[in-house]
Amino acid sequence: MSSDPVTPPRPATRREQAKAARRVEILASAARQFALRGYQGVRLEDIGADVGISGPAMYRHFASKTDLLDTILVDVSEQLHEGGVAAASSPGSPDDRLHRLIEFHIDVLVTRPDLISVQDRDLFSLSEDARYRVRSLQRRYVEEWVRVLCERATERGAELEAVEARVRIHAIFGLLNSSPRLPAFAPDRLRDLLIGMALRALDG
């Protein structure tokens, strides 16, 4: 076994930190504009103007508008999957873990509605590789829910086939993912309302 010391990562330079911060700003602006006008209705130059960057300078951060959309939707899909795995594997009963899954999903919706709207409408504008990656992450995210929902049914002395669990979960996602289009509502009250609706719907 090697006893060589592990070299700590090099701290980011001020220039690298500024570039990373600008990248986050670009992604947020793109998500907001894509949600408002649709992917096809937004130019790379529009996003640059919103964050104070010239059109040509945008290419220092992203190769194209498609690259920008790919990054937005792959990133949110990875975050959903990672958060779903964490919630589904957390301590407690299946009821506890299902509640955490619902809370996690709703918290993403309430705090990042632009991303949900873009994913819902512009999925087919992704590059082929990014679309495959997003679909794969979405399937794996759903399977975390399926596992917990089936365990919950077993604990209650019932039987629930995986195929039926998937139908219920996709139906719930349709309900929850429509929340960015709902009338303005206090976030805390909306969160509690959606949690209650999801739990009642999953109970069949």
ZAMARGU-4260 file (C-alpha; in steps of 0.2 Angstrom, whole numbers, plus 5000, padded with zeros to 4 digits):
<rodrens>
0) 5000/5000/5000 | 5007/5017/4995 | 5011/5029/5009 | 5014/5044/4997 | 5005/5059/5003
5) 4989/5065/4993 | 4992/5081/4985 | 4978/5093/4989 | 4969/5101/4974 | 4976/5118/4968
10) 4965/5132/4974 | 4956/5140/4960 | 4963/5157/4954 | 4953/5173/4955 | 4951/5172/4936
15) 4945/5154/4937 | 4933/5159/4951 | 4926/5173/4941 | 4924/5162/4925 | 4914/5149/4936
20) 4903/5162/4943 | 4899/5169/4926 | 4895/5152/4920 | 4882/5150/4934 | 4875/5167/4929
25) 4874/5162/4911 | 4865/5145/4915 | 4852/5154/4926 | 4849/5167/4913 | 4847/5154/4899
30) 4835/5144/4910 | 4825/5159/4914 | 4824/5164/4895 | 4821/5147/4889 | 4806/5145/4901
35) 4799/5161/4896 | 4800/5161/4877 | 4805/5143/4873 | 4822/5136/4867 | 4818/5141/4849
40) 4813/5159/4853 | 4830/5163/4862 | 4846/5167/4854 | 4863/5165/4862 | 4866/5184/4860
45) 4850/5187/4870 | 4857/5177/4884 | 4874/5186/4883 | 4865/5203/4883 | 4856/5198/4899
50) 4872/5195/4908 | 4882/5209/4900 | 4893/5198/4888 | 4894/5201/4869 | 4888/5187/4858
55) 4906/5181/4852 | 4912/5181/4870 | 4898/5168/4874 | 4908/5155/4865 | 4921/5156/4878
60) 4909/5148/4890 | 4898/5137/4878 | 4901/5130/4861 | 4883/5133/4855 | 4865/5136/4861
65) 4863/5117/4861 | 4878/5115/4872 | 4870/5127/4884 | 4853/5118/4884 | 4862/5101/4886
70) 4871/5107/4901 | 4856/5114/4910 | 4845/5098/4908 | 4859/5086/4911 | 4864/5096/4927
75) 4847/5096/4934 | 4844/5077/4930 | 4860/5073/4939 | 4855/5083/4954 | 4837/5075/4954
80) 4845/5057/4953 | 4858/5060/4966 | 4845/5068/4978 | 4833/5054/4974 | 4846/5041/4979
85) 4850/5050/4995 | 4832/5051/5000 | 4828/5033/4995 | 4843/5026/5005 | 4841/5037/5020
90) 4837/5029/5037 | 4819/5026/5043 | 4804/5017/5037 | 4798/5016/5019 | 4785/5029/5024
95) 4799/5040/5030 | 4809/5038/5014 | 4794/5041/5003 | 4790/5057/5012 | 4808/5063/5009
100) 4807/5059/4991 | 4791/5069/4989 | 4799/5083/4999 | 4815/5083/4989 | 4806/5083/4972
105) 4794/5097/4977 | 4808/5108/4984 | 4817/5107/4967 | 4801/5112/4959 | 4798/5127/4971
110) 4816/5133/4970 | 4819/5130/4952 | 4803/5131/4942 | 4812/5138/4926 | 4822/5121/4925
115) 4806/5111/4926 | 4798/5121/4913 | 4813/5119/4901 | 4814/5101/4904 | 4795/5098/4901
120) 4795/5108/4885 | 4812/5108/4877 | 4818/5090/4880 | 4818/5085/4862 | 4829/5100/4857
125) 4844/5092/4866 | 4858/5084/4857 | 4856/5065/4855 | 4870/5061/4868 | 4862/5073/4881
130) 4845/5067/4878 | 4851/5049/4881 | 4859/5054/4897 | 4844/5064/4903 | 4832/5049/4899
135) 4844/5037/4908 | 4845/5048/4924 | 4826/5050/4924 | 4823/5031/4923 | 4835/5028/4937
140) 4827/5042/4947 | 4810/5034/4945 | 4817/5017/4950 | 4822/5024/4967 | 4804/5029/4969
145) 4798/5012/4963 | 4809/5003/4976 | 4802/5013/4990 | 4784/5013/4985 | 4785/4994/4983
150) 4793/4992/5000 | 4780/5003/5008 | 4766/4992/5001 | 4775/4976/5007 | 4777/4983/5025
155) 4758/4987/5025 | 4754/4969/5020 | 4749/4973/5002 | 4756/4969/4985 | 4761/4982/4972
160) 4769/4977/4956 | 4783/4988/4949 | 4774/4992/4933 | 4759/4999/4943 | 4771/5008/4955
165) 4779/5016/4939 | 4762/5022/4933 | 4757/5030/4950 | 4774/5039/4951 | 4773/5046/4933
170) 4756/5052/4937 | 4762/5060/4952 | 4776/5068/4943 | 4764/5075/4930 | 4754/5083/4944
175) 4769/5090/4953 | 4778/5096/4938 | 4764/5107/4933 | 4766/5117/4948 | 4777/5131/4939
180) 4761/5134/4929 | 4750/5136/4944 | 4743/5153/4950 | 4755/5163/4962 | 4755/5155/4979
185) 4765/5157/4995 | 4780/5144/4993 | 4777/5136/5010 | 4759/5134/5008 | 4761/5127/4990
190) 4774/5115/4997 | 4763/5108/5010 | 4748/5107/4998 | 4758/5097/4985 | 4765/5085/4998
195) 4748/5081/5005 | 4741/5079/4987 | 4756/5067/4982 | 4754/5056/4998 | 4735/5054/4995
200) 4737/5050/4977 | 4751/5037/4980 | 4740/5029/4992 | 4728/5025/4978
</rodrens>
